Amino acid sequence: MTSRDGPRLTEERKTIRCMIEIYCRGEHHGRGSLCPECGGLLDYAMARLDVCPFGEEKPTCRNCMVHCYDAEHRERVRAVMRYAGPRMIYTHPLLALSHMMNGRL
């Protein structure tokens, strides 16, 4: 296993956090902090990144052979990505472009 705090995983954490924040603000009318549902999803995603067997060599989730999210969380994250992905270009343009370049959006 490789380092848990390298640039690849740091960017993954930042990306999923931004996407969940955008989704929560837009779909759950959250202001400031995440609603309990979205906060739980973020905690789950961070915990999964912490134990990713690929570490810094992590492929995109779409291309990964190890699906570490259970079915319920996988569907919730897909909904978040469908909603937040196109909106990220307005709120986090550099992160969105990096995400697209790496084939993760």
N, C-alpha and C positions, 0 to 999 in steps of 0.2 A: 504494500500500500504506500501511497505517497502522502505528502503534506496535506493537511486539512485547511490550511489558510493561504494557499497560493492564489495567484491572480485569476485562474479559471473558476475556481469555486467561489471566490469573492465576488466575481461578476455574476455568477449564477444566483448567489444569494441576493445581491442587489436587484437583479432583474425580476426575480419572483416576488420580492418585497414590493417593488414599484408596481408590478402588474396587479397584485392583490389590493394595494392601496387605491389604484385607479378604479378597479372593479367595485370595491366597497363604497367608494365615494359616489360612483354613478348608479349602482344598483341598489345599495342599501342606504343611500343618503347619509353616509357617515361623514362627519366633519371632525378633523383632528385625529382621533384614534380609530382603530378598526373595531367593527362590531365583533361580538364574541364568536360568531361563525367564521368570519374571515380571519380573526386572530388565531383561532384553532387551526385553520388551514395553513396559515403561515408557519405556525409552530411545527406542524406535521411536515411541511416541505423542508424546513430547516433541519429537522431531525433526520430526514431521509438523505439530505445532502451530507450531513455529518458522517453517515455510514456508507456512503457510496463506495463500492469496492474499486472503482476506477480512479478515485481521487482526482488529481490534476489532469489525468488523461481521459476524463469523463467525456463520452460522446454526447451528442444531443439526445435528449430523452426519446425523441421520435426514432432515432437510429440505434438506441440501446437494446441489447438482447436481454438485459435484466430489468424487468419492470418492477421497481421497488415500491410504487404506490399501489395500495389496494384499489379495487374497482371503483368504490365510491369516491375516494379522493382523486383518482385519475379523472373521473368525469367532472368533478368540481374544478380541477385545475384546467381542464380543457375549456370549460365555460369561461373561466377567468381569462385565459389566453385569447379566446375568440373575441371577448369584449375589449380587453385592455391592449392587445397587440397593436391594432390600428391606431389607437389613441396615444400610444407611447411616443410616437413621432412628434407630437405637440408638447408633451410634458418633459420627456427625457430623450431628445433627438439623438445624442451621441450613443447612449445606451441602446436605443432602438436600432440604430444603424449597425452597431457592433453585433447585436443579437441577430439581425437579418444576415449579416455577412457570415456568421457562424452557423447559419441554417437552423436557428432555434426559434424563429418567429412564425 
